[in-house]
């Protein structure tokens, strides 16, 4: 229902017959992609990880602790989400704030890729647990999340098994995030922000400016969900953003995030994808929108441990956490205002003004 479409499985002749109908606008193949793996971090830890880091440097770099300590805002009262490989629901940094502990689990966890745990969040990879940790993780001795007071929900859309189609799962996940409890008269189940640390590009069979999901993205955001997107790890060349982060039909769509080091002067990460977008021209084509710490980021690992990872997948959740803090401060902010504030308050780095390396600058 989020978009006017159907999923069809049929023979080639049957699909051609459908495509010839006057009431069918277009027929698109349903492609499958693999997970975008993080790049090799400069710091690496054993898969068992360590504990007791205190404050994660990236969280400190964007000044999130000032919001907690000076304004008393830590994301409490807000729901955050990710579309990723899942989340380890037992991880000590996040276990007590899965919303499914306080609401119907079906509106707090979507086992979209069918990994055998329909009622409790799991992560059979590691990517999503790390991402969610940066959005909202906190445990004794470890503050790894930007909005450690927020409740979280998740869909494991990414990292499906062989033969599982990806496009339909993206549409289903966006629909779920727009209305997790399936009741359009309620809004207390709808997340403030959903981080998307994934994207497609040509080697995976997808063209630049792939628009198949755009209507669903717009309709999800119309329901009040801010969607943030990692730019991609194909830098340092120009026009290297993945889709849908390369979308540029307005100053706000899609809101893409580049990666920097987590220490001053916050130089851009070599791997961070750069603009401009090939999907537009003029100022609107400048990408990404903002940048955030993405190199050597310390966050959660399935099984209760921690690890360092690098990638724009690690940068995006810093921004999603900032959005959660903004929603806690003012729950009535609309999606475009949130994005505009993020751009207006970013610290300008690199070439003066908005540029195709840092965007508007380093998120603050």
N, C-alpha and C positions, 0 to 999 in steps of 0.2 A: 503493500500500500504506500510505501514512501515514494515510490516512483510508479508510473503507469506501465508496468512491464510484467512479463511472465517468464518463467524458466521452462524451457521445453527440451525434452530428450526425444530424439526421433531419428529416422533414417534421413539420408541426404535428400531423397525425393520429397519426403514429408516436409522437411524444413524449407525446401524450395517452394513448395506449394503454399506454405504459410507466408513466405516472403512476398509472394505475388498478390496477396490479398490487399484490397484497398484500405482496410482498417489496420494494417500493420505498417508502421512507419519505417522500422529498420530491424534487421536481424544481425546480431553480433555473436561471434564465437566466444565461448567461455574458456578463458585461458587459465593456466596454472603456473605459478611462479615458485621459486625457492626463497628462503629467508635471506635477507641482506645481512650478512655476517659483519660484526664489528671488525675494524682494522686491528692489527696487532698493537697493543698498548706498549709504551716504552717501559712502564712498570708492569710486571706480571706477578701474580700470586699463585700459589698452588690451588688446584680446584677446591681444596678444603677451605681456603680463605682464612682471614684473620678477623679478630674483633677488637674493639676498644680504640678505634681511631679518634673518637670524639666527634668533632665537627668535620664533615666532608668538605674539602677545600672549595669545591664548586659552589656548594650552598653558601659558604661564607663569602665567596667572591661576588655573588650577585646581591649581597647585603640582606638576605632573608632574615638572619637573626635580629637585625634592627626592627623588622616588622613585628617579630614575635615579642621582643623585649620592650620596645618603645611604644608600640601601638597595642600590644596584647592580642594580636591576630596571628593565628597559626593554622588557619584552614578549618577550624572547628565549625560544624554546621554545613559543610560543603561536601558534595560527592565528586570524586574524580574518577576517570576511567582511562583504560588503554585498550587499543586494538593491537594485539601482539601475539606472542606464543603462549600466553597464559601467565599465571602468577602462582608461586608457591604459597598457598593459603596458610601453611603452618610456619612460615618464616617469622622469627621473633620480632622482626622490624615492622611487620604488617599484620600479623595474625589477629590481633585484637580489634582491628579497624576494618576488616572486611564487612561490608554492609549486610551480607547474608547472615550474620550473627543476630541482626536486629530486624530483618525483613525476609520475605520469601526468597530463598536462594535462587529461584528461577529468574528473578529480576536483578540479580547481583552477579551472576556468572553465566556466560553463554559458552557452552562447549561446542563451538561452531564447527570445529574440525573433527569432532567425534572421537576424542581421545579417551573415552571411557569413564569420564567423571562428570556426569551431568549436574550434580548437586553440590560440588565443592571444587574450588579453584585449584588447578595444578599447572605445572610448567614442565613439560617433558624435554624442554630445551634449556635455556638459561636467560635468554634475551629479555623476555617480558618481566621476569622477576627483577632484573637489574634496572629496567626502565621504571617500573612502579616504585622501586626503592628510592629513586631520585625524585619522584613526584611527592611521595608521602611517607618514606620509611623512617622509623625511629624505634630504637631498642636501648636498653641500659648500656651505656658506654658508646653508643653509636647513633649520631643524628645524621642521617644520610639524605633525608628528604626535605624539600623546600616547604611543603605544607604538611607538617607531621600531625596535625590535628584532624585532617580530612578523612572521611570514610572513602572506600574505594570499591569499584566494580570492574569487571574485565571480560573481554571476549578473546578467545584463543584463535583468531582468524588466520594468523600467520603460521608457517611451518607445518602445512598439512602433509599427509602422506601422498604417495604417488597415486595419480589418478583422480585426485580431489580437485575440483575446479575452484578457482580463486575468486573470479569476478562476482559470482553469486554470493559467496560468503561475505565479501565486502559490503554488498548491498544489504544483506540480512543483518550484518552487524550494525551498520549505520541506522537501519530501521529500529533495531533493538535499543540502541543508545538513545534514540529520539523518544522512546516510550518503553522503558524496560518492563514495567508491570502490565503493559497491554491495555491500560485504561487511560484514554485521552483526557479524562476529567481530573486526573491527578498530576502533580508536578514534583512532588517531594522525592520521586524516584529518579528524576532526570539529572544526569551529571552536569556540573558546571563546565567541565573541560574534558576532552578526550585526546590523549596524545597518540599520534600515529608515527611510530619509528620504522616505517617501511615505505617502499616506493618501487615502481617498475621502470624499466628502460629497455632499449632496443635488444640487447642480448637475451632478454627474457621473452621476446616476442611481442613486446608492446611498443607502439610508436611514441615519439615525443607528443606532448599535449594530449595524451590519452584522456578522452572526455567522458568515457562510459559512466563514471561514478559522479559526475559533476552535479546532476540534478539531485541525487541522493544526498550529496554533501550539503548542498544549499538548503534542502528541506530539513536535514538534521540540525543545521545551524538555525533555521527558522524556529525550531522548537526550543532554542536557547542554549544549545551545546556549542561551545567554542572548540573548533577542531584545529589542533596544531600539528605541523608536519615537519619531519626531519628532511633536510635538503638533499642528502645523499652523500656518499663517500667516494665520488668519482672525480674530485678535484685533483690538481689545482687549475685545470683548464676552464675556459669560459663555456657557458651554455651546457653545463653538466648536471643540472638538477634533474632528479628523477620525477616521474609523474606519480601523484598529482601535485607535488610541490612546485612544479614548473607552471602551473596554471596562473594566468596573469590577465584575467578579464576585468579586474578591479584592483584598487590598492590593497584589498584585503584577502583575496582568494588566489591561491591558497596561502595560508599564513605559514611560511617556511622558515626554518631555523638552521643557521650555519653553526659550525663548531670552532671554538677557540681553545687555547690553553687555559688552565684554571688559575693561573697566577699572572699578576701584572707584568707587562702591559697588555696581556690577553691577546697575544698574536693569533692570527687565524691558523687553524690546523691545516697542514698541507693537504690532507685528504678531503677537506670540506668542499662540497660542490659549489660552483660559482654561477652567477647569472651572466648575461641577461637571459631572460626566458625567451625561447624561440616561439612562444605562443602569442606574443604581442609585440608592439613597438612603442617607443617613447618611454616616458618616466614609469609607466605602469609595469614595464618589462624588467625593471631593476629588481634583482633577487639576490639573496634571500631578504626576508623582512627584517629580521634581527638575528643576532648571534648570541651564543651562550657557551659555557664550559662544556667541552666534549672530549678532550684529550685526557687520558689517564684518570677516569672517573671511578671513584670507589663507591660501590653500591652492593645491593643484596645478591646472593647467589642461592639457587635452590639447595635445600638441605640444611639451611640455617647459617651458612657461611657468607663470605663477602669476597669480592674480587674487583680488580681494575679492568675496565673496558674502555675503548676509544671508538668514537664515531659520532656522526650527527644524531644517531639513535640515542646517544647519551646527552646531547645538547638539548634536544627538543623537550625532554621531561623537566629540565630546569625551568623552561618557559611555561610549561603546563602547570608547574607548581606555583609560579608567580600568578598565573590566572586564578588559581584556587584561592590564593591570598586576597586577590582583588574581589572575587566573588564573596568571600567572607566579610570583607569590608563594606561591600555594597552589592547585595544580591540582585538588585534591580538593573544593573548594567546590561545593556544589550551587547550582542556579539561584536558588532563593528566598533562600538565605543571601547570595548576591552582591547581590541587590536590596535586602535588608534592610540590609546594611552601607552601601550607597550612600545609603539614606534616613537611616540613623542618623548618618552622618558629614557629611551636607550642612550647610552654614552657613545658619542660619535667616535669611531676609530677608523684608521686608514685614511683614504681620501676624504676630504671635508665634504660633509653632506652624505646623502644616501648613495651607496655604491654597490657594485656587484660582487663584493667580497664579504663585507660585514653587514650589508643592508643598511638599516638606520643606525646600527651600532650594537653595543654590548648591553644585554638586558639588565636593568637595574631595579 
